[in-house]
Amino acid sequence: MSDVYSAVDAPPVGVNLLAVNLHDVEFKRLKDPDGPLDAGGQLQLAIKVARPNETDLVVHILFRTEHPQLFKASALYGLRFRLEDDADVGDREEYWRLVAAQLAPVIAYPYARETLNSLAAKAGISGLILPVLNVGAIVPPSDISLAPIAEQTGE
């Protein structure tokens, strides 16, 4: 039996997800829809990362979509990852780029879909706002800019 999904470029095991937090959400209804939505708007994704210490990575992902003339919506999620003590991930910089570009969006996207689709329904807009997508392939790991590790203050 052949594998249906191959995670060749996916990060190796060795990282734990500590938290997924919704930091901000915005839904602006511009006018009443004339009927169900078509597949209109596109998803925009912005990723920023912070490294509070040697073993942690904080990824902020902004999911944004709009439908011309009807609405604008966005959700900002924060995810915190920690390397396991015995993790052998090779080049740590490259590993963190893979986590930020491929793993974090795949984890956060279902939350963003649910949040924005629920807000649209509550605003009286029927139809799928964010479809099922392979968000792990939207941002190449090479596009991720890693912030320097935060300096620890002495006590």
C-alpha positions in Angstrom: 0.0 0.0 0.0 1.4 3.4 -1.0 1.4 6.4 1.3 -1.3 8.9 0.4 0.6 11.7 2.1 4.3 12.1 2.1 5.8 14.6 4.6 9.3 14.7 3.1 9.9 18.4 4.0 7.9 18.4 7.2 9.8 19.0 10.4 11.0 15.9 12.2 9.5 15.0 15.5 11.2 16.7 18.4 9.0 19.7 19.0 6.0 20.2 21.4 3.2 22.6 20.9 2.7 24.5 24.2 -0.1 26.9 23.3 -2.5 28.1 20.6 -3.9 31.5 21.4 -6.3 33.8 19.6 -4.9 37.3 19.9 -7.2 39.3 17.7 -10.1 38.9 15.4 -11.9 41.4 13.1 -14.9 41.0 11.0 -16.3 43.9 9.1 -19.5 43.5 7.2 -19.7 46.0 4.3 -23.1 45.3 3.0 -25.8 42.7 2.9 -25.2 39.7 0.5 -27.6 39.2 -2.3 -27.4 35.4 -1.8 -25.0 32.7 -0.9 -21.3 33.5 -1.4 -19.4 32.2 -4.3 -15.8 31.1 -3.9 -14.8 34.8 -4.1 -12.0 36.2 -1.8 -8.5 34.8 -1.3 -6.7 33.9 1.8 -3.7 36.1 2.8 -1.2 34.8 5.3 1.4 36.7 7.2 3.9 35.0 9.6 6.1 36.6 12.2 8.3 34.7 14.6 10.1 35.4 17.9 12.6 33.3 19.8 12.3 34.0 23.5 15.1 31.5 24.3 17.2 28.7 22.8 14.4 26.1 22.9 11.2 28.0 22.2 9.7 29.5 19.1 6.6 31.8 19.1 4.8 32.1 15.8 2.2 34.7 15.1 0.0 34.0 12.0 -2.4 36.5 10.6 -5.1 35.0 8.4 -6.9 37.6 6.3 -9.7 37.3 3.7 -12.2 39.5 2.1 -15.0 39.3 -0.3 -15.3 42.3 -2.6 -18.0 44.7 -1.4 -19.3 42.3 1.3 -16.9 41.8 4.2 -13.3 41.9 5.5 -12.1 39.4 8.1 -8.9 38.5 9.9 -7.8 36.4 12.8 -4.4 36.6 14.5 -3.2 33.4 16.3 -0.1 32.9 18.4 1.5 29.4 18.8 4.4 28.5 21.1 6.6 25.6 20.3 9.4 24.0 22.4 12.1 21.6 21.3 12.3 18.4 23.3 15.5 18.0 25.3 16.9 15.2 23.2 15.7 16.5 19.9 18.1 16.0 17.0 16.8 18.4 14.5 20.0 19.2 12.6 20.3 22.8 11.6 18.1 24.6 14.2 17.6 27.7 12.1 16.3 25.7 9.2 14.2 23.5 11.5 12.5 26.6 13.0 11.8 28.0 9.5 10.0 24.7 8.6 8.0 24.8 11.8 6.9 28.4 11.2 6.1 28.0 7.5 4.6 24.5 7.4 3.6 23.2 10.8 2.3 26.3 12.5 -0.2 27.3 9.7 -1.5 23.8 9.5 -2.2 23.7 13.2 -3.7 27.2 13.4 -5.8 27.2 10.2 -8.7 25.1 11.4 -9.1 27.5 14.3 -9.1 30.5 12.0 -11.6 28.8 9.7 -13.9 28.1 12.5 -13.6 31.5 14.0 -14.1 33.4 10.8 -16.8 31.1 9.4 -18.8 31.4 12.7 -18.5 35.2 12.7 -19.8 35.3 9.1 -22.7 33.1 10.0 -23.5 35.3 13.0 -23.4 38.3 10.7 -25.9 36.7 8.4 -23.5 35.8 5.6 -24.0 32.2 4.5 -21.4 30.2 2.6 -17.9 29.1 3.2 -15.6 32.0 4.0 -12.4 30.0 4.3 -12.2 26.7 2.4 -10.1 23.7 3.2 -6.5 24.5 1.9 -3.0 23.2 2.2 -1.8 26.2 4.1 1.5 24.5 4.9 2.5 25.2 1.3 1.6 28.9 1.0 4.8 30.4 2.6 8.2 28.9 1.7 10.4 28.3 4.7 13.1 30.5 3.0 10.7 33.5 3.4 10.6 33.2 7.2 12.8 35.7 8.9 14.0 34.5 12.3 14.4 37.1 15.0 17.4 36.8 17.2 17.1 35.0 20.5 15.8 37.5 23.1 18.4 38.6 25.6 17.8 37.3 29.1 18.1 39.9 31.8 20.1 39.0 34.9 18.6 38.9 38.3 
